[in-house]
Amino acid sequence: MATLTSHKASRLDIRLTDEQRALIERAASLTGSTLTQWTAQHLLEAARLDIEKETALRLDSASFDAFVAALDEPLPDAAKELMARDPQ
């Protein structure tokens, strides 16, 4: 995460209802954060979670065991032939 001394030149403007803003301001106040600090922290956490959820592959135990077993198997001839080709 960026340090407190890092230069912040980029802005993000969002439109909120008065009720939404009041809710966020209250949460920020209760945690001792500024509105900007609270919003940035929570948006970054949500962004990381969404990225992780959409880019990580999760396997149950049986599937993981099958994957690991497949890694220990010798390569099929078709895979060897494919790997020997020059990429285009």
Secondary structure, DSSP 8 states (H G I E B T S, - for coil): ---TTS-----------HHHHHHHHHHHHHTT--HHHHHHHHHHHHHHHHHHHHH-----HHHHHHHHHHHHS---HHHHHHHHS---
